[in-house]
Amino acid sequence: MVMFQERARFENPHRAFTYRMHGYESIVGPVKGVYSTAAGSVKPRGHSLLVENRPNFVTILALGE
């Protein structure tokens, strides 16, 4: 369930997202560092917990929010 929600959140990184689990809802803001809908040209930094072919705005810091 969590993986599905993370995928849904990062499909629209410019919008707030509502996580739902165990009868509770938690609203989080847009992904930190995303300021426009245009993808940046900077390649994301690698990390062992993240896949290589991810959007630029998906970083280890964004997952730790």
C-alpha positions as a Markdown table, in Angstrom:
| # | Residue | x | y | z |
|---|---|---|---|---|
| 1 | Met | 0.0 | 0.0 | 0.0 |
| 2 | Val | 2.8 | 2.4 | 0.9 |
| 3 | Met | 4.6 | 1.8 | -2.4 |
| 4 | Phe | 1.5 | 2.6 | -4.4 |
| 5 | Gln | 1.0 | 5.8 | -2.4 |
| 6 | Glu | 4.6 | 6.9 | -2.9 |
| 7 | Arg | 4.3 | 6.3 | -6.7 |
| 8 | Ala | 1.1 | 8.3 | -6.8 |
| 9 | Arg | 2.7 | 11.2 | -4.8 |
| 10 | Phe | 5.7 | 11.5 | -7.1 |
| 11 | Glu | 3.6 | 11.3 | -10.3 |
| 12 | Asn | 2.3 | 14.8 | -9.3 |
| 13 | Pro | 5.2 | 16.3 | -7.4 |
| 14 | His | 3.8 | 19.9 | -7.6 |
| 15 | Arg | 0.7 | 19.1 | -5.7 |
| 16 | Ala | -0.1 | 18.3 | -2.0 |
| 17 | Phe | -0.8 | 14.6 | -1.4 |
| 18 | Thr | -3.0 | 12.8 | 1.1 |
| 19 | Tyr | -1.6 | 9.5 | 2.5 |
| 20 | Arg | -4.3 | 7.1 | 3.8 |
| 21 | Met | -3.6 | 4.2 | 6.1 |
| 22 | His | -5.3 | 2.4 | 9.0 |
| 23 | Gly | -8.2 | 4.8 | 8.9 |
| 24 | Tyr | -6.1 | 7.9 | 9.2 |
| 25 | Glu | -5.2 | 10.6 | 6.6 |
| 26 | Ser | -2.1 | 12.7 | 6.5 |
| 27 | Ile | -1.6 | 15.5 | 4.1 |
| 28 | Val | 1.9 | 16.5 | 2.9 |
| 29 | Gly | 2.9 | 19.4 | 0.8 |
| 30 | Pro | 4.5 | 19.3 | -2.7 |
| 31 | Val | 7.9 | 17.5 | -3.0 |
| 32 | Lys | 10.6 | 19.8 | -1.6 |
| 33 | Gly | 12.6 | 21.6 | -4.3 |
| 34 | Val | 10.1 | 21.3 | -7.1 |
| 35 | Tyr | 9.2 | 24.7 | -8.3 |
| 36 | Ser | 8.1 | 24.3 | -11.9 |
| 37 | Thr | 6.4 | 21.6 | -14.1 |
| 38 | Ala | 9.4 | 21.6 | -16.5 |
| 39 | Ala | 11.9 | 18.8 | -15.7 |
| 40 | Gly | 15.3 | 20.1 | -14.8 |
| 41 | Ser | 18.3 | 19.3 | -16.9 |
| 42 | Val | 20.5 | 18.3 | -13.9 |
| 43 | Lys | 20.9 | 14.6 | -13.5 |
| 44 | Pro | 19.8 | 13.3 | -10.0 |
| 45 | Arg | 22.5 | 12.2 | -7.7 |
| 46 | Gly | 22.8 | 8.5 | -7.2 |
| 47 | His | 21.9 | 6.6 | -4.1 |
| 48 | Ser | 21.8 | 2.9 | -3.2 |
| 49 | Leu | 18.1 | 3.2 | -2.0 |
| 50 | Leu | 16.9 | 4.8 | -5.2 |
| 51 | Val | 16.6 | 3.6 | -8.8 |
| 52 | Glu | 18.8 | 5.2 | -11.4 |
| 53 | Asn | 16.1 | 6.1 | -14.0 |
| 54 | Arg | 14.0 | 8.4 | -11.7 |
| 55 | Pro | 12.8 | 12.0 | -12.2 |
| 56 | Asn | 15.2 | 14.7 | -11.1 |
| 57 | Phe | 13.1 | 15.8 | -8.2 |
| 58 | Val | 13.1 | 12.3 | -6.5 |
| 59 | Thr | 16.0 | 12.4 | -4.1 |
| 60 | Ile | 16.8 | 10.7 | -0.8 |
| 61 | Leu | 15.9 | 14.0 | 0.9 |
| 62 | Ala | 12.4 | 14.1 | -0.7 |
| 63 | Leu | 11.7 | 10.6 | 0.6 |
| 64 | Gly | 12.7 | 11.5 | 4.2 |
| 65 | Glu | 10.1 | 14.3 | 4.5 |
